Amino acid sequence: MTQFHPPGTIITTATMRVAEQGAVDSGISMRQLMENAGKAVAEEVIRHYAPRSTLILCGPGNNGGDGFVAAKYLKEEGWPVRVMSVVRSLDEYKGPAAEAAQEYPGEIDGLSPHGLENVELVVDALFGTGLSQPINGEIKALIDIINDMDAPTVSVDMPSGIEGDSGKVLGAVVEADLTVTFGRARTGHFLVPGCLNSGKVVVADIGIPEKLFLGDRITANRPSSWMHHLQEPSAFDNKFVRGACLIMGSGQMTGAVKLATHASRRAGAGLSIVACPVVAYPIYAATAMGEIIVPVDTHSQVKEVFEKRQVKSVLIGPGAPPDENTQGSVLRLLEDKIPLVIDGGAISAFEGNPRRLLDALHDQVIMTPHEGEFARLFPEFEDGPLGKISRVRKASKIAGCTIVLKGYDTVIANQEGDCVINNNAPATLAIAGAGDVLAGIIVGLRAHVPSAYIAAQIGVWIHGEAAQPLGEGLIAEDLVDEIPRVWELLRSNSAVAI
C-alpha cells in the first residue's frame, strides 16, 4: 500500500509545473527549487537508511538535476556515492540541471550494467514525472537489473517509468521502496499500477507557496478531511436520531443482504430494516437479530415503511437479480428522491439500456460499481489523461450523483467534479461479499451523515481499514466484526493525523 505523508490535496503534473513557474515569478529561482528538492531527497535517504554504498542514476532533465544535488549532500555526509548519467556528455544538460551537474564534486559515469555488485542503495533520478514515451533499450535493461537487486531503491518525484497523471507504466518501471516527491503527491502515486511501484511516498516542502497548488479538486481519502462530519454519540440520542436505513432484500442470494444489513448496523445506523418479498420472509426472519424484517410485495408497502420507520436512507442491489423487476424497483425508489445507494445487481440490471437509469438519477444517490458494473453503464468510456479519475468524473457528471468506482485504488467522485482517491484497501479485499459489506456501511452512514459524497468517502475508508489487520484468509463476515475497532480508532485523538 502506498503510504502518504502528510495528508492533503493531490495534484496533476500540469498543476505542479504551474506552481513551479508561479514560484519563479515570485522570486524563487528554479535552481533554488532544485537545490531544495535534492537536499530533501538526501535528508529522506539519511532518515530511512544507514550510510551505505549508493548508486545515483541521473536522467537528462531536471529530475537528473535533483539527483546530482542529492548526491552532493550525501557525499558531504560521508556516504560512498557513485553517480551515473544517461547523457553521453555533460554539455547536454541545460539550465539548472547543468549547474547542478557542474557543482557535483565527484566523478560522473555513463550508464553501465557493470560494477553494480556492491551497490547497497539506488537513487532513481532518471525521469520522474517528465516521462512522455516508453522506456526501452539500455535504460530498460538497467532498470530490470536494479529491480532484481536486493538493494532498496529511492525514487525522486515519481518512480521512473510511471506516467505522472494516470499511473500507467511506460515500457519499464523502477520498483521503488521510497518515493520523495515535492509540494504535493501526484495522481500517479495513487492510481494502479503507479501506487504499486511507489513504495512509501513522502511529500517534501521545497519552498513553493501553498497558494499556488490550486485547481485540481483531487484529495486523498483521509479522516482529517471528514471527521468533523461525524457526530459523536450523545446521551440524548435514540435510534431515530441515529437514523433508520432500509435494505431491499430479494429471494435470491440472501446472504448478500444479510452482510449489508449487519454492516449498516455496525456503521452506526440506529435502525436497520430489511424489506423482502413475502415468500422470502421466513428465510430472513429465521436468522434475524437486531434488524427488523418487513415482508413487502408492492412499492406502496415500501413507502409505508419509509413513513412508519422514519427511514433516512435506502440500499438496493446486494443479492438482487439483474432483471426487469429490479429495474422497476430502482426507478420507483428514485422517484421518491430519498437518499439511495445503488449496488450490484441494481446496476447490472440496466445493462443494454443505461439511459433509463441515468435519466432518473439525482444528487442524493450513491452508486458503487466495480469495473465490470461500471462498464455496463458506461461502455464507451475509456481512461483519459488522469486514467481512472477521468472516467469516474465524466460518469458522475453525466449521472448527476456520487459514484464509487471500487478497486485497489477506489475513486470517488461527485457531480460537481470533486474527486477522492482511497488507498488503504489491501489486495485481500478482492473476495465475494466485500462489496455487499461496503454498500451496507455506506447506507448505514448515510442514515446519519447528511452528504452523499462524504458518506461514500467515510464508508470506503472504514471498509479498507477494517480489512487491514486480517490478512490472507479474510472473509466478508470478518469485515463486519472489525468495524467497532475502526470506530475506536476514529474516535481516538490520533485520527486527525491520519
Secondary structure, 3 states (H helix, E strand, C coil): CCEEECCCEEECHHHHHHHHHHHHHCCCCHHHHHHHHHHHHHHHHHHHCCCCCEEEEECCCHHHHHHHHHHHHHHHCCCCEEEEECCCCHHHCCHHHHHHHHHCCCCEEECCCCCCCCCCEEEEECCHHHCCCCCCHHHHHHHHHHHHCCCCEEEECCCCCECCCCCCECCCCCCCCEEEEECCEEHHHCCCCHHHHCCEEEEECCCCCHHHCCCCCEEECCHHHHHHHCCCCCCCCCHHHHCEEEEECCCCCHHHHHHHHHHHHHCCCCEEEEEECHHHHHHHHHHCCCCEEEECCCHHHHHHHHHHHCEEEEEECCCCCCCHHHHHHHHHHHHCCCCEEECCHHHHCCCCCHHHHHCCCCCCEEECCCHHHHHHHCCCCCCECCEHHHHHHHHHHHHCCEEEECCCCCEEECCCCCEEECCCCCHHHCCCCHHHHHHHHHHHHHCCCCCHHHHHHHHHHHHHHHHCCCCCCCCHHHHHHHHHHHHHHHHCHHHHHC
